[in-house]
Amino acid sequence: MNLKKISERRAERRRHRHLMEAAQHIVRRHALDDSTDTASPAKVAALAFGWHGLRVAEDEALDYLNAVLADRGFPLLPAPETTQETGT
């Protein structure tokens, strides 16, 4: 394995760890208030950017948030509904 591949894998693991930390923080904060339904992917994305400078799409943030919710036994958040415009 060359040095470039090793660096890429380390960066991927670091990004994953940082996103999981952000999602865990959001769930922990909302679990204390017994309001995990108000945890949102936007909050995870904002925290990841604020703490680590990571730009995260909301669908990816939702995946991390749902991973933490599932791990702690909370109900998962639904994926946002996509609306398609029709030309009718």
GIPE-V240502 format. One record per residue. N is the residue number from 1. RES is the residue in three letters. SS is DSSP state (@ for helix, = for strand, . for the rest). PHI is phi as a letter, one per 30 degrees, with the letter a starting at -180 (999 if undefined). PSI is psi in radians with two decimals (* if undefined). Layout:
n=N res=RES ss=SS phi=PHI psi=PSI
n=N res=RES ss=SS phi=PHI psi=PSI
//
This chain:
n=1 res=MET ss=. phi=999 psi=2.28
n=2 res=ASN ss=. phi=d psi=2.97
n=3 res=LEU ss=@ phi=d psi=-0.64
n=4 res=LYS ss=@ phi=d psi=-0.77
n=5 res=LYS ss=@ phi=d psi=-0.72
n=6 res=ILE ss=@ phi=d psi=-0.77
n=7 res=SER ss=@ phi=d psi=-0.71
n=8 res=GLU ss=@ phi=d psi=-0.75
n=9 res=ARG ss=@ phi=d psi=-0.68
n=10 res=ARG ss=@ phi=d psi=-0.74
n=11 res=ALA ss=@ phi=d psi=-0.69
n=12 res=GLU ss=@ phi=d psi=-0.76
n=13 res=ARG ss=@ phi=d psi=-0.70
n=14 res=ARG ss=@ phi=d psi=-0.77
n=15 res=ARG ss=@ phi=d psi=-0.78
n=16 res=HIS ss=@ phi=d psi=-0.81
n=17 res=ARG ss=@ phi=d psi=-0.75
n=18 res=HIS ss=@ phi=d psi=-0.71
n=19 res=LEU ss=@ phi=d psi=-0.66
n=20 res=MET ss=@ phi=d psi=-0.68
n=21 res=GLU ss=@ phi=d psi=-0.78
n=22 res=ALA ss=@ phi=d psi=-0.80
n=23 res=ALA ss=@ phi=d psi=-0.73
n=24 res=GLN ss=@ phi=d psi=-0.68
n=25 res=HIS ss=@ phi=d psi=-0.77
n=26 res=ILE ss=@ phi=d psi=-0.82
n=27 res=VAL ss=@ phi=d psi=-0.75
n=28 res=ARG ss=@ phi=d psi=-0.78
n=29 res=ARG ss=@ phi=d psi=-0.76
n=30 res=HIS ss=@ phi=d psi=-0.49
n=31 res=ALA ss=@ phi=d psi=-0.60
n=32 res=LEU ss=@ phi=d psi=-0.59
n=33 res=ASP ss=. phi=d psi=0.02
n=34 res=ASP ss=. phi=h psi=0.75
n=35 res=SER ss=. phi=b psi=0.92
n=36 res=THR ss=@ phi=d psi=-0.30
n=37 res=ASP ss=@ phi=d psi=-0.28
n=38 res=THR ss=@ phi=c psi=-0.06
n=39 res=ALA ss=. phi=d psi=2.40
n=40 res=SER ss=. phi=b psi=2.69
n=41 res=PRO ss=@ phi=e psi=-0.57
n=42 res=ALA ss=@ phi=d psi=-0.64
n=43 res=LYS ss=@ phi=d psi=-0.68
n=44 res=VAL ss=@ phi=d psi=-0.80
n=45 res=ALA ss=@ phi=d psi=-0.75
n=46 res=ALA ss=@ phi=d psi=-0.75
n=47 res=LEU ss=@ phi=d psi=-0.72
n=48 res=ALA ss=@ phi=d psi=-0.66
n=49 res=PHE ss=@ phi=d psi=-0.78
n=50 res=GLY ss=@ phi=d psi=-0.73
n=51 res=TRP ss=@ phi=d psi=-0.72
n=52 res=HIS ss=@ phi=b psi=-0.03
n=53 res=GLY ss=. phi=i psi=0.42
n=54 res=LEU ss=. phi=c psi=2.30
n=55 res=ARG ss=. phi=c psi=2.14
n=56 res=VAL ss=. phi=b psi=2.31
n=57 res=ALA ss=. phi=d psi=2.66
n=58 res=GLU ss=@ phi=d psi=-0.58
n=59 res=ASP ss=@ phi=d psi=-0.64
n=60 res=GLU ss=@ phi=d psi=-0.71
n=61 res=ALA ss=@ phi=d psi=-0.65
n=62 res=LEU ss=@ phi=d psi=-0.71
n=63 res=ASP ss=@ phi=d psi=-0.78
n=64 res=TYR ss=@ phi=d psi=-0.73
n=65 res=LEU ss=@ phi=d psi=-0.78
n=66 res=ASN ss=@ phi=d psi=-0.57
n=67 res=ALA ss=@ phi=d psi=-0.76
n=68 res=VAL ss=@ phi=d psi=-0.73
n=69 res=LEU ss=@ phi=e psi=-0.77
n=70 res=ALA ss=@ phi=d psi=-0.71
n=71 res=ASP ss=@ phi=d psi=-0.56
n=72 res=ARG ss=. phi=c psi=0.06
n=73 res=GLY ss=. phi=i psi=0.26
n=74 res=PHE ss=. phi=c psi=2.76
n=75 res=PRO ss=. phi=d psi=2.57
n=76 res=LEU ss=. phi=d psi=2.67
n=77 res=LEU ss=. phi=d psi=2.45
n=78 res=PRO ss=. phi=d psi=2.68
n=79 res=ALA ss=. phi=d psi=2.51
n=80 res=PRO ss=. phi=d psi=2.49
n=81 res=GLU ss=. phi=d psi=2.34
n=82 res=THR ss=. phi=c psi=2.37
n=83 res=THR ss=. phi=c psi=2.34
n=84 res=GLN ss=. phi=c psi=2.26
n=85 res=GLU ss=. phi=d psi=2.35
n=86 res=THR ss=. phi=c psi=2.63
n=87 res=GLY ss=. phi=c psi=0.61
n=88 res=THR ss=. phi=c psi=*
//
